[in-house]
Amino acid sequence: MAGKPEFDPQLIISYDFPRSTYTYTERHAALYALGIGACTKDAVDDKELKYVYHQDGQQSIEVLPTFAALFSVGLVEQLAQIPGLEFDPRLLLHGQQYIEIYKPLPSNCCIINKATVAGLHDKVKAAVLEIELKSYEKESGVLLCMNRFSIYLRGAGGFSKSSQLYSYTKYPSSQTLAYKIPNSQPFAVYEECTQPSQALLYRLSGDYNPLHSDPMVAETAGFSHPILHGLCTLGFAVRAIIKSICRGEQNMISNISGRFLLHVYPGETLITEMWLEGLRVVYQVKVKERSKAVLSGTVTLNRFSSSL
């Protein structure tokens, strides 16, 4: 297979991102919670009000674990700075997201982010780039969480120098989170309707991609109208697991994985199906109106809820 001279895998995988900071307050944490549907059904929900209000003051609110995904949002804009990486940003797709939580996220914090290239794969018609981001509390230096996400760069494949497709990953296959959606009845099912304005609210947490707000951009990309952010759908799914399996105890979650399968239109109804496999929850999210699976993955717990 002929390689593309402008696409240099070795330059890409050896690239060191500059360290960055991410500062947030309890206002950002509360806005994020509202953006992924918290308290939409019930404004005084005793399991979710804690994410937006606390009687001892806003600095005492609690933070959802998927808030950690916001720490990686700005990295996508930095991909164009990677030497040897040539792609059309209009053809970029978010493929998967993995989050490990080491400490409960504080309600306000200054974060130091350290990012590296964790993988690169030639899929002929596309390249798949994996980025790892470790986030530390600036004041203490404590590692709070890690994000690892894969990005499909359509049209950027075909760069391999031989008949064997190029594939690099810093993780052994034993660390890959494999799962299969069971054929059995789910342990729990949670249904929730997104709002027509859901993407407009979620974008205020920092992802201003016009695909989620501009009808013309959405139409050019092949959608009838703006679509919901994939990470917003992930937030809805993890909230469903926290309510249904964790009984509202968000700090039971150790890690989260999500594979984005299909788009969601704001206003559609999400049905999250959950299966318990020991301390692991396998889940699948479907859109009720189209009977289509849009997201699947796993959530690993650090303990069982006493009320299960």
LUMMARPA-491309 format. One line per 5 residues: their letters; for each residue x, y, z of N, C-alpha, C, O. Coordinates in steps of 0.001 Angstrom, whole numbers, padded with zeros to 6 digits. Example, Ala and Ser with C-alpha at 12.3 -4.5 7.8 and 13.67 -1.06 7.14 Angstrom:
% residues 2
as) 013190:-005690:007800:012300:-004500:007800:013200:-003300:007800:014236:-003319:008465  012850:-002250:007080:013670:-001060:007140:012900:000030:007870:013409:001138:008039
END
This chain:
% residues 308
magkp) 000840:-001192:000000:000000:000000:000000:000877:001244:000000:001819:001357:000784  000557:002161:-000878:001366:003372:-000986:001130:004265:000215:-000012:004509:000605  002204:004746:000796:002061:005632:001940:001843:007060:001505:002142:007437:000372  001319:007845:002417:001124:009259:002169:002293:010006:002798:002427:009993:004022  003142:010656:002010:004356:011242:002545:004107:012301:003606:004948:012501:004482
efdpq) 002950:012996:003543:002695:014065:004502:002189:013530:005839:002115:014279:006814  001839:012243:005898:001317:011643:007127:002429:010796:007731:002772:009746:007187  003000:011243:008859:004172:010590:009449:003809:009973:010801:003742:010693:011798  003573:008658:010861:003168:008017:012113:004158:008219:013257:003746:008436:014396  005456:008151:012968:006450:008257:014026:006439:009636:014678:006579:009755:015895
liisy) 006274:010673:013865:006160:012028:014415:004918:012161:015288:004936:012831:016320  003850:011519:014861:002575:011635:015574:002657:010963:016943:002302:011580:017948  003113:009722:017002:003088:008984:018267:004125:009490:019265:004013:009220:020460  005142:010227:018786:006168:010762:019690:005865:012195:020132:006649:012809:020856  004723:012720:019691:004400:014118:019999:004023:014283:021475:003268:013481:022023
dfprs) 004552:015325:022106:004197:015680:023478:003326:016931:023452:003770:017992:023013  002102:016809:023917:001244:017975:024008:001763:018924:025082:002270:018466:026106  001652:020206:024879:002004:021131:025959:001030:020971:027127:-000161:020740:026920  001530:021091:028323:000646:021005:029493:-000357:022145:029457:-000050:023246:029001  -001558:021866:029942:-002602:022883:029933:-003305:022905:031282:-003199:021965:032069
tytyt) -004010:023973:031531:-004788:024084:032766:-006274:024171:032436:-006668:024651:031373  -007073:023702:033357:-008528:023774:033231:-009056:024171:034600:-008917:023423:035568  -009653:025338:034678:-010172:025832:035951:-011690:025856:035900:-012287:026357:034947  -012301:025311:036935:-013765:025334:036994:-014234:025666:038409:-013490:025528:039380  -015466:026101:038495:-016086:026422:039777:-017344:025580:039938:-017723:024822:039045
erhaa) -017984:025728:041097:-019222:025005:041340:-020315:025392:040333:-021231:024612:040074  -020209:026597:039771:-021181:027015:038746:-021049:026146:037500:-022057:025735:036925  -019821:025860:037077:-019604:025019:035909:-020102:023586:036160:-020683:022960:035274  -019867:023078:037375:-020298:021721:037710:-021817:021610:037697:-022373:020618:037227  -022486:022644:038221:-023953:022646:038250:-024523:022792:036843:-025493:022118:036496
lyalg) -023932:023663:036033:-024402:023855:034658:-024243:022567:033860:-025114:022214:033065  -023137:021869:034069:-022931:020588:033396:-024018:019590:033793:-024584:018908:032938  -024309:019507:035097:-025327:018567:035574:-026676:018833:034902:-027363:017901:034484  -027045:020097:034802:-028298:020448:034120:-028217:020086:032636:-029214:019679:032039  -027036:020235:032044:-026846:019951:030628:-027018:018487:030270:-027336:018162:029126
igact) -026808:017580:031252:-027002:016153:030987:-028279:015638:031656:-028427:014441:031902  -029198:016568:031945:-030544:016176:032346:-030837:016068:033820:-031946:015675:034182  -029893:016400:034701:-030149:016294:036134:-031321:017183:036531:-031418:018331:036096  -032199:016648:037351:-033367:017373:037893:-034383:017796:036830:-035252:018621:037113  -034295:017254:035624:-035258:017620:034583:-036640:017069:034892:-037641:017769:034743
kdavd) -036695:015803:035327:-037983:015196:035669:-038546:015753:036961:-039756:015933:037096  -037664:016024:037908:-038077:016451:039244:-037042:017438:039775:-035908:017062:040071  -037439:018693:039891:-036495:019748:040284:-035973:019586:041709:-034966:020195:042071  -036654:018765:042525:-036191:018558:043905:-035863:017080:044138:-035995:016583:045257  -035443:016392:043099:-035044:014987:043187:-033967:014833:044260:-032906:015450:044167
dkelk) -034235:014010:045283:-033297:013914:046409:-031981:013234:046028:-031006:013310:046775  -031947:012565:044864:-030703:011927:044426:-029893:012821:043477:-028738:012514:043184  -030482:013916:042998:-029789:014748:042008:-029694:016222:042383:-028893:016951:041798  -030470:016664:043319:-030408:018075:043710:-029014:018448:044211:-028591:019596:044076  -028307:017490:044783:-026963:017734:045325:-025963:018181:044267:-024920:018740:044605
yvyhq) -026267:017942:042973:-025370:018356:041899:-025549:019822:041516:-024711:020387:040814  -026624:020431:041970:-026899:021826:041591:-027161:022750:042778:-027135:023973:042640  -027411:022158:043939:-027734:022976:045119:-027324:022238:046384:-027412:021013:046460  -026874:023003:047380:-026610:022435:048699:-026980:023466:049751:-026679:024651:049608  -027629:023007:050799:-028103:023930:051831:-026963:024653:052554:-027170:025708:053153
dgqqs) -025753:024076:052491:-024602:024718:053124:-023860:025665:052183:-022823:026221:052544  -024395:025846:050975:-023758:026737:050011:-023298:025998:048776:-023060:024790:048816  -023171:026726:047670:-022841:026105:046393:-021494:025381:046390:-021305:024431:045630  -020559:025819:047232:-019252:025172:047259:-019319:023764:047834:-018323:023040:047821  -020493:023369:048341:-020663:022025:048897:-021383:021079:047943:-021644:019930:048299
ievlp) -021709:021541:046735:-022380:020638:045797:-021435:019516:045371:-020215:019642:045473  -022018:018425:044896:-021228:017279:044466:-021140:017260:042940:-021947:017881:042249  -020142:016534:042431:-019827:016580:041004:-020007:015201:040384:-019529:014201:040919  -020697:015159:039253:-020889:013904:038537:-019569:013415:037942:-018757:014233:037509  -019337:012104:037910:-018049:011600:037413:-017786:011920:035942:-016632:012092:035548
tfaal) -018840:012003:035124:-018640:012299:033699:-018247:013748:033453:-017893:014107:032330  -018302:014581:034477:-017797:015954:034349:-016325:015925:033927:-015841:016852:033277  -015622:014857:034301:-014203:014709:033959:-013977:014728:032448:-012893:015094:031993  -014984:014339:031666:-014829:014321:030208:-014604:015722:029650:-014023:015876:028576  -015059:016739:030369:-014878:018114:029897:-013415:018520:029863:-013041:019425:029118
fsvgl) -012584:017864:030661:-011172:018237:030716:-010477:017992:029371:-009432:018580:029094  -011061:017122:028538:-010436:016774:027261:-011016:017536:026074:-010533:017382:024953  -012034:018347:026297:-012723:019010:025174:-011778:019868:024339:-011825:019798:023111  -010936:020662:024955:-010053:021563:024218:-008961:020859:023433:-008347:021458:022550  -008710:019578:023750:-007629:018855:023073:-007901:018648:021584:-006972:018628:020776
veqla) -009170:018496:021225:-009507:018261:019821:-009022:019424:018956:-008583:019222:017823  -009103:020635:019494:-008661:021812:018751:-007144:021832:018568:-006633:022523:017687  -006422:021074:019402:-004957:021052:019328:-004419:019998:018359:-003215:019951:018108  -005292:019156:017816:-004826:018076:016945:-004100:018602:015714:-003168:017969:015216  -004530:019762:015227:-003905:020331:014025:-002449:020720:014270:-001693:020923:013320
qipgl) -002046:020826:015555:-000670:021199:015885:000280:020001:015880:001496:020179:015954  -000264:018777:015792:000587:017587:015823:001326:017459:014494:000679:017317:013456  002646:017504:014488:003396:017381:013229:003191:016002:012608:003164:014995:013315  003051:015962:011305:002871:014705:010605:001437:014226:010508:001159:013234:009835  000504:014933:011186:-000902:014529:011168:-001678:015416:010202:-001863:016608:010450
efdpr) -002123:014830:009112:-002876:015568:008103:-004296:015016:008023:-004490:013828:007767  -005290:015879:008242:-006682:015428:008192:-007592:016626:007956:-007196:017777:008142  -008827:016326:007540:-009847:017347:007344:-010687:017410:008611:-011395:016447:008906  -010642:018508:009381:-011379:018579:010651:-012884:018406:010487:-013564:018035:011443  -013412:018664:009308:-014849:018494:009074:-015246:017018:009038:-016427:016690:009149
lllhg) -014260:016128:008883:-014532:014698:008782:-014154:013944:010057:-014022:012721:010042  -013983:014671:011147:-013596:014092:012433:-014825:013544:013161:-015863:014203:013223  -014699:012342:013706:-015768:011740:014499:-015206:011247:015829:-014107:010695:015881  -015961:011449:016896:-015600:010954:018219:-016047:009495:018294:-017245:009220:018223  -015107:008553:018437:-015446:007134:018400:-015738:006513:019756:-016781:005887:019946
qqyie) -014799:006691:020717:-014970:006090:022037:-014421:007021:023109:-013580:007879:022841  -014915:006832:024331:-014440:007603:025483:-014276:006656:026656:-015143:005823:026921  -013158:006788:027356:-012912:005988:028553:-012452:006938:029655:-011601:007797:029426  -013014:006782:030842:-012698:007655:031974:-012391:006802:033196:-013157:005899:033530  -011281:007079:033863:-010987:006464:035154:-011029:007561:036214:-010431:008624:036048
iykpl) -011738:007290:037294:-011855:008250:038397:-011041:007732:039577:-011315:006648:040091  -010047:008496:040008:-009202:008087:041120:-009617:008747:042439:-009469:008163:043512  -010136:009965:042339:-010604:010704:043510:-011909:011398:043132:-012071:011810:041983  -012847:011538:044079:-014052:012310:043780:-013667:013726:043343:-012811:014360:043959  -014295:014210:042292:-013946:015534:041781:-014459:016613:042726:-015618:016572:043138
psncc) -013603:017583:043077:-014046:018682:043951:-015009:019594:043213:-015056:019587:041983  -015779:020382:043960:-016778:021264:043341:-016128:022428:042606:-016743:023013:041714  -014899:022772:042963:-014147:023791:042217:-012671:023434:042290:-012188:022941:043309  -011958:023689:041191:-010582:023200:041135:-009831:023823:039967:-010430:024237:038974  -008519:023882:040102:-007637:024201:038983:-006902:022917:038632:-006202:022338:039464
iinka) -007072:022480:037391:-006554:021205:036930:-005335:021422:036033:-005316:022337:035209  -004318:020573:036199:-003199:020510:035262:-003377:019266:034403:-003465:018155:034925  -003431:019447:033093:-003634:018343:032166:-002331:017967:031457:-001604:018836:030976  -002043:016654:031400:-000897:016140:030666:-001419:015128:029644:-001972:014093:030014  -001241:015433:028365:-001793:014595:027299:-000690:013938:026476:000372:014523:026260
tvagl) -000954:012722:026023:-000030:011993:025148:-000836:011250:024081:-002033:011010:024240  -000160:010895:023000:-000780:010045:021982:-000674:008599:022465:000427:008097:022692  -001820:007929:022620:-001845:006568:023165:-001995:005507:022088:-001788:004323:022353  -002356:005918:020869:-002539:004920:019820:-002768:005571:018469:-003241:006703:018379  -002424:004837:017422:-002645:005292:016041:-002844:004061:015169:-002038:003132:015208
hdkvk) -003924:004052:014378:-004263:002882:013588:-004711:003294:012183:-005489:004232:012011  -004204:002577:011194:-004589:002806:009803:-005770:001892:009470:-005633:000669:009503  -006919:002474:009151:-008116:001717:008775:-008419:001864:007283:-009558:001680:006855  -007415:002190:006513:-007469:002376:005056:-008234:003641:004675:-007654:004570:004114  -009532:003683:004977:-010325:004863:004626:-010313:005912:005726:-010803:007025:005538
aavle) -009758:005557:006862:-009700:006482:007993:-008494:006146:008856:-007960:005038:008804  -008077:007122:009650:-007079:006895:010691:-007782:007016:012034:-008666:007855:012206  -007390:006181:012981:-007937:006259:014330:-006820:006710:015263:-005785:006054:015377  -007044:007829:015922:-006061:008407:016839:-006580:008280:018265:-007722:008643:018546  -005749:007767:019162:-006118:007639:020571:-005300:008636:021395:-004078:008714:021262
ielks) -005981:009382:022233:-005339:010372:023096:-005602:010018:024554:-006722:009664:024922  -004570:010116:025378:-004717:009918:026821:-004454:011239:027530:-003498:011951:027222  -005325:011549:028486:-005195:012798:029235:-005268:012504:030730:-006273:011993:031224  -004194:012832:031444:-004195:012690:032901:-004369:014069:033527:-003709:015031:033134  -005269:014150:034507:-005634:015429:035110:-005280:015439:036595:-005721:014582:037360
yekes) -004474:016431:036986:-003982:016550:038359:-004536:017814:039009:-004704:018839:038348  -004816:017735:040297:-005173:018935:041052:-003911:019786:041194:-002895:019320:041709  -003982:021020:040739:-002784:021856:040697:-002184:022076:042082:-000968:021998:042253  -003025:022348:043059:-002530:022712:044395:-001816:021551:045076:-000756:021754:045669  -002364:020347:045010:-001801:019203:045727:-000955:018283:044848:-000136:017515:045355
gvllc) -001155:018363:043519:-000473:017459:042608:-001097:016081:042529:-000544:015186:041890  -002254:015893:043176:-002922:014587:043212:-003572:014296:041863:-004227:015159:041277  -003382:013056:041373:-004010:012623:040131:-005484:012344:040416:-005811:011480:041230  -006374:013080:039743:-007811:012956:039968:-008471:011970:039017:-009317:011174:039423  -008077:012028:037741:-008762:011187:036758:-007923:011065:035493:-006925:011762:035309
mnrfs) -008360:010157:034632:-007721:009969:033335:-008799:009781:032276:-009744:009016:032468  -008649:010480:031166:-009503:010296:029996:-008688:009637:028891:-007524:009979:028683  -009295:008700:028191:-008689:008164:026977:-009789:008115:025924:-010843:007520:026149  -009547:008735:024786:-010598:008764:023775:-010016:008536:022390:-008860:008860:022117  -010841:007975:021532:-010415:007698:020164:-011181:008586:019203:-012368:008857:019388
iylrg) -010477:009032:018172:-011045:009922:017177:-010855:009303:015798:-009748:008905:015435  -011940:009225:015034:-011878:008722:013660:-011663:009899:012723:-012471:010826:012668  -010576:009844:011996:-010244:010896:011036:-010530:010351:009638:-009668:009745:009002  -011752:010578:009177:-012152:010041:007874:-011326:010676:006755:-011094:011885:006741  -010893:009840:005830:-010086:010310:004713:-008606:010377:004995:-007824:010700:004101
aggfs) -008191:010074:006239:-006776:010177:006616:-006081:008821:006658:-004918:008749:007056  -006754:007748:006262:-006148:006426:006280:-005293:006182:005050:-005108:007068:004215  -004775:004964:004952:-003950:004601:003808:-002527:005092:003885:-001884:005283:002852  -002015:005304:005092:-000659:005835:005242:000376:004749:005527:001561:005056:005665  -000047:003485:005618:000883:002395:005921:001925:002251:004817:001633:002469:003642
kssql) 003143:001881:005209:004254:001748:004255:004350:000349:003655:005135:000118:002735  003548:-000587:004178:003602:-001958:003665:002187:-002509:003584:001223:-001797:003867  002058:-003772:003201:000737:-004387:003077:000078:-004598:004432:-001144:-004704:004530  000911:-004657:005487:000360:-004784:006834:-000025:-003404:007349:000815:-002505:007407  -001291:-003231:007722:-001780:-001929:008167:-001082:-001504:009460:-000912:-002300:010383
ysytk) -000691:-000255:009502:-000005:000301:010669:-000951:000313:011869:-002110:000709:011750  -000451:-000123:013021:-001245:-000095:014248:-000308:000010:015441:000571:-000831:015628  -000499:001042:016240:000309:001256:017434:-000612:001565:018610:-001554:002347:018477  -000339:000952:019760:-001042:001302:020987:-000093:001111:022160:000719:000186:022161  -000191:001968:023144:000665:001845:024329:000075:000895:025357:000680:000651:026401
ypssq) -001130:000346:025061:-001790:-000547:026000:-001808:-001976:025472:-002170:-002194:024315  -001425:-002960:026293:-001530:-004358:025861:-002990:-004761:025718:-003877:-004139:026304  -003234:-005813:024931:-004614:-006253:024688:-005326:-006633:025978:-006553:-006567:026045  -004577:-007030:027001:-005179:-007422:028279:-005833:-006235:028986:-006674:-006420:029866  -005445:-005010:028599:-006024:-003825:029223:-007189:-003259:028406:-007745:-002217:028754
tlayk) -007552:-003936:027334:-008673:-003495:026524:-009976:-003963:027166:-010118:-005137:027510  -010919:-003048:027324:-012178:-003373:027979:-013151:-003988:026969:-013913:-003274:026318  -013116:-005316:026847:-014025:-006002:025931:-015339:-006286:026648:-015356:-006552:027850  -016425:-006229:025911:-017733:-006541:026484:-018674:-006940:025357:-018406:-006680:024184  -019765:-007568:025724:-020786:-007971:024779:-022143:-007680:025386:-022373:-007965:026561
ipnsq) -023034:-007120:024606:-024382:-006851:025105:-025097:-008181:025299:-025262:-008931:024337  -025529:-008494:026527:-026179:-009791:026785:-027515:-009929:026043:-028159:-008939:025695  -027904:-011168:025818:-029204:-011453:025211:-030315:-011552:026252:-031495:-011588:025903  -029940:-011597:027525:-030914:-011734:028605:-031640:-010414:028877:-031266:-009360:028363  -032675:-010504:029690:-033416:-009310:030088:-032512:-008409:030944:-031771:-008918:031784
pfavy) -032557:-007093:030750:-031716:-006192:031551:-032053:-006251:033037:-033191:-006520:033422  -031047:-005995:033858:-031256:-005894:035304:-032107:-004671:035625:-032935:-004692:036536  -031885:-003598:034852:-032647:-002364:035054:-032775:-001634:033724:-031921:-001761:032847  -033851:-000868:033586:-034090:-000049:032399:-034527:001332:032866:-035383:001459:033741  -033930:002366:032275:-034273:003736:032652:-034587:004526:031383:-033786:004567:030449
eectq) -035754:005144:031365:-036190:005913:030196:-036264:007400:030544:-036791:007783:031589  -035729:008225:029650:-035721:009667:029903:-035733:010424:028582:-035030:010067:027638  -036534:011463:028533:-036639:012266:027317:-035667:013441:027377:-035646:014180:028362  -034870:013615:026339:-034027:014807:026250:-034902:015986:025831:-035999:015793:025307  -034426:017180:026057:-035182:018385:025708:-034781:018873:024315:-033642:018661:023899
psqal) -035702:019527:023580:-035340:020076:022268:-034141:021030:022328:-033405:021176:021352  -033958:021671:023476:-032844:022617:023644:-031633:021980:024331:-030723:022695:024750  -031606:020646:024454:-030556:019972:025229:-029153:020306:024741:-028267:020589:025548  -028943:020276:023420:-027608:020547:022885:-027200:022000:023120:-026024:022286:023343  -028163:022916:023071:-027861:024331:023306:-027449:024562:024754:-026609:025416:025037
lyrls) -028043:023800:025671:-027676:023910:027080:-026330:023233:027335:-025476:023791:028024  -026136:022029:026779:-024887:021303:027020:-023679:022046:026451:-022604:022012:027048  -023836:022714:025313:-022697:023383:024675:-022110:024473:025573:-020952:024853:025402  -022899:024984:026534:-022410:026009:027448:-021330:025473:028388:-020672:026245:029085  -021148:024144:028405:-020073:023546:029196:-018750:023512:028442:-017758:022996:028958
gdynp) -018723:024061:027213:-017436:024246:026541:-017280:023654:025161:-016308:023962:024472  -018219:022799:024727:-018097:022204:023393:-018982:022993:022432:-020184:022747:022331  -018370:023945:021727:-019120:024866:020875:-019127:024465:019397:-019347:025307:018526  -018889:023189:019115:-018947:022706:017740:-020311:023080:017134:-021343:022683:017675  -020338:023831:016027:-021610:024274:015449:-022489:023136:014930:-023661:023350:014623
lhsdp) -021932:021933:014829:-022735:020781:014422:-023913:020574:015370:-024926:019981:014997  -023770:021070:016602:-024793:020866:017619:-025720:022071:017800:-026589:022065:018672  -025529:023096:016977:-026346:024297:017145:-026749:024966:015840:-027783:025631:015794  -025970:024812:014786:-026203:025515:013524:-026880:024582:012510:-026278:023594:012090  -028133:024886:012111:-028851:024012:011172:-028125:023825:009844:-028170:022739:009267
mvaet) -027458:024862:009351:-026760:024765:008075:-025563:023829:008167:-025326:023027:007264  -024810:023931:009259:-023653:023051:009466:-024124:021599:009589:-023517:020693:009020  -025206:021388:010334:-025739:020038:010508:-026194:019447:009174:-025961:018271:008890  -026839:020272:008368:-027321:019804:007059:-026150:019438:006147:-026204:018438:005431  -025094:020251:006177:-023906:019965:005371:-023269:018641:005787:-022705:017925:004960
agfsh) -023367:018324:007083:-022796:017077:007603:-023717:015875:007386:-023357:014748:007727  -024901:016111:006820:-025805:015011:006500:-026910:014758:007496:-027557:013711:007442  -027149:015702:008418:-028201:015536:009418:-029354:016499:009139:-029148:017585:008597  -030557:016096:009511:-031729:016931:009240:-031746:018186:010101:-032296:019209:009694  -031156:018116:011275:-030990:019285:012134:-029876:018997:013144:-029401:017864:013213
pilhg) -029446:019995:013933:-028315:019795:014846:-028509:018585:015766:-029617:018301:016220  -027408:017886:016028:-027454:016666:016832:-026920:016913:018239:-026262:017918:018508  -027220:015976:019120:-026753:016067:020502:-025287:015645:020591:-024850:014754:019862  -024545:016271:021467:-023155:015887:021708:-023109:014440:022203:-023923:014035:023032  -022146:013663:021687:-021992:012289:022151:-021710:012210:023643:-022213:011314:024321
lctlg) -020910:013136:024164:-020584:013130:025585:-021791:013509:026441:-021854:013150:027617  -022739:014225:025863:-023990:014516:026576:-024796:013226:026717:-025333:012939:027787  -024879:012451:025637:-025565:011159:025697:-024901:010250:026720:-025586:009550:027466  -023563:010254:026760:-022837:009464:027755:-023210:009912:029162:-023388:009080:030052  -023329:011213:029367:-023726:011730:030671:-025108:011250:031087:-025319:010892:032246
favra) -026050:011240:030147:-027388:010722:030429:-027319:009254:030844:-027980:008843:031797  -026515:008462:030124:-026413:007029:030409:-025844:006772:031801:-026366:005942:032545  -024772:007486:032152:-024146:007272:033459:-025059:007759:034575:-025095:007154:035647  -025794:008835:034346:-026795:009275:035328:-027837:008185:035562:-028249:007940:036696  -028260:007533:034475:-029247:006459:034594:-028708:005322:035455:-029442:004742:036255
iiksi) -027413:005001:035290:-026783:003935:036072:-026655:004349:037529:-026889:003543:038430  -026285:005598:037763:-026162:006097:039137:-027512:006020:039860:-027571:005645:041031  -028584:006373:039164:-029918:006354:039776:-030439:004929:039953:-031051:004614:040973  -030197:004068:038963:-030816:002745:038968:-029994:001676:039688:-030555:000809:040358  -028674:001734:039553:-027789:000719:040142:-027119:001228:041412:-027050:000512:042411
crgeq) -026627:002460:041375:-025873:003011:042518:-026769:003683:043550:-026294:004126:044596  -028051:003758:043260:-029014:004390:044168:-028598:005808:044558:-028760:006240:045700  -028053:006516:043563:-027702:007914:043769:-026294:008153:044282:-025901:009304:044469  -025517:007088:044518:-024157:007237:045048:-023150:007290:043888:-022625:006262:043460  -022896:008494:043394:-022038:008642:042204:-020594:008249:042454:-019879:007912:041510
nmisn) -020145:008286:043710:-018752:007950:044002:-018485:006444:044021:-017371:006016:044324  -019509:005636:043697:-019306:004199:043543:-018612:003867:042226:-018152:002740:042038  -018532:004827:041319:-018020:004562:039974:-016499:004699:039906:-015936:005712:040322  -015838:003653:039369:-014382:003660:039201:-013974:004028:037784:-013053:004821:037584  -014657:003456:036801:-014338:003795:035414:-015566:003696:034526:-016554:003046:034870
isgrf) -015484:004347:033389:-016597:004461:032448:-016046:004293:031045:-015029:004895:030699  -016709:003479:030235:-016356:003415:028826:-017620:003607:027994:-018711:003201:028394  -017455:004228:026841:-018585:004441:025958:-018157:004376:024507:-017145:004962:024123  -018931:003658:023697:-018682:003600:022251:-019865:004262:021555:-021008:003827:021692  -019570:005322:020805:-020625:006084:020148:-021015:005394:018841:-020185:005221:017949
llhvy) -022269:005008:018741:-022740:004202:017626:-023539:004996:016602:-023444:004740:015401  -024321:005954:017072:-025216:006697:016188:-025577:008016:016850:-025489:008151:018071  -025984:008986:016046:-026344:010301:016558:-027691:010279:017285:-028513:009384:017092  -027883:011288:018121:-029152:011522:018820:-029620:012930:018469:-028824:013868:018449  -030904:013072:018195:-031468:014396:017975:-032053:014911:019289:-032770:014175:019967
pgetl) -031760:016163:019664:-032359:016723:020882:-033880:016600:020839:-034510:016885:019820  -034456:016171:021955:-035894:015951:022031:-036261:014484:021958:-037390:014111:022278  -035304:013628:021532:-035596:012202:021463:-035520:011566:022852:-034920:012119:023774  -036142:010391:022979:-036196:009672:024245:-035095:008618:024304:-034944:007812:023386  -034331:008634:025387:-033242:007677:025576:-033674:006570:026521:-034193:006834:027605
itemw) -033457:005327:026105:-033734:004161:026950:-032402:003493:027264:-031745:002958:026370  -032005:003522:028532:-030746:002913:028955:-031032:001556:029582:-031722:001457:030596  -030487:000507:028958:-030626:-000860:029472:-029338:-001241:030179:-028248:-000957:029683  -029457:-001893:031351:-028296:-002198:032186:-028278:-003651:032613:-029299:-004206:033019  -027088:-004272:032516:-026892:-005643:032965:-025758:-005657:033984:-024714:-005049:033750
leglr) -025947:-006339:035109:-024910:-006455:036136:-024070:-007696:035896:-024602:-008800:035775  -022742:-007513:035826:-021797:-008619:035730:-020759:-008431:036829:-019695:-007857:036599  -021077:-008916:038022:-020218:-008647:039167:-020256:-007160:039488:-021324:-006577:039673  -019062:-006552:039553:-018994:-005114:039818:-019020:-004285:038535:-018802:-003073:038567  -019285:-004941:037411:-019337:-004233:036141:-020772:-004146:035630:-021530:-005114:035674
vvyqv) -021118:-002958:035144:-022418:-002748:034515:-022193:-002621:033010:-021481:-001723:032559  -022793:-003513:032241:-022795:-003380:030790:-024082:-002636:030421:-025158:-002979:030911  -023977:-001644:029579:-025176:-000860:029262:-025284:-000607:027761:-024306:-000693:027019  -026492:-000296:027350:-026777:000081:025970:-027869:001135:025981:-028863:001012:026697  -027674:002167:025181:-028663:003239:025083:-029315:003188:023708:-028634:003135:022684
kvker) -030639:003204:023702:-031395:003207:022458:-032244:004475:022378:-032658:005028:023397  -032491:004922:021152:-033439:006007:020925:-034803:005376:020690:-034978:004583:019765  -035751:005726:021518:-037075:005101:021470:-037778:005358:020148:-038387:004450:019581  -037700:006587:019651:-038450:006968:018458:-037973:006253:017195:-038755:006043:016268  -036694:005880:017156:-036142:005234:015956:-035741:003787:016196:-035305:003098:015273
skavl) -035886:003324:017437:-035514:001946:017801:-034084:001618:017369:-033817:000546:016825  -033177:002553:017618:-031781:002398:017227:-030866:002511:018452:-031079:003353:019325  -029837:001643:018500:-028815:001762:019544:-027874:002902:019180:-027382:002964:018053  -027620:003806:020124:-026783:004979:019856:-025492:004990:020678:-024552:005710:020341  -025438:004200:021752:-024282:004196:022652:-024262:002885:023421:-025310:002367:023806
sgtvt) -023065:002351:023643:-022939:001180:024508:-021608:001249:025232:-020709:001990:024834  -021492:000470:026300:-020243:000489:027049:-020366:-000201:028389:-021271:-001005:028612  -019442:000126:029280:-019422:-000466:030613:-019141:000607:031657:-018549:001646:031368  -019578:000328:032866:-019244:001142:034037:-018806:000180:035132:-019545:-000743:035477  -017616:000385:035681:-017109:-000468:036758:-017327:000225:038094:-017008:001403:038254
lnrfs) -017872:-000514:039049:-018147:000013:040387:-017047:-000413:041355:-016392:-001437:041160  -016856:000389:042398:-015866:000012:043418:-016502:-000734:044585:-015806:-001240:045466  -017836:-000795:044580:-018577:-001536:045607:-020035:-001638:045169:-020448:-000975:044218  -020794:-002449:045845:-022228:-002527:045583:-022965:-001552:046481:-022509:-001232:047578  -024094:-001090:046008:-024952:-000268:046840:-025605:-001161:047905:-026017:-002283:047612
ssl) -025694:-000668:049111:-026282:-001454:050206:-027752:-001736:049974:-028309:-002649:050584  -028397:-000959:049095:-029831:-001132:048856:-030128:-002033:047670:-031296:-002252:047350  -029093:-002567:047000:-029330:-003474:045873:-029818:-004834:046356:-030069:-005724:045543
END
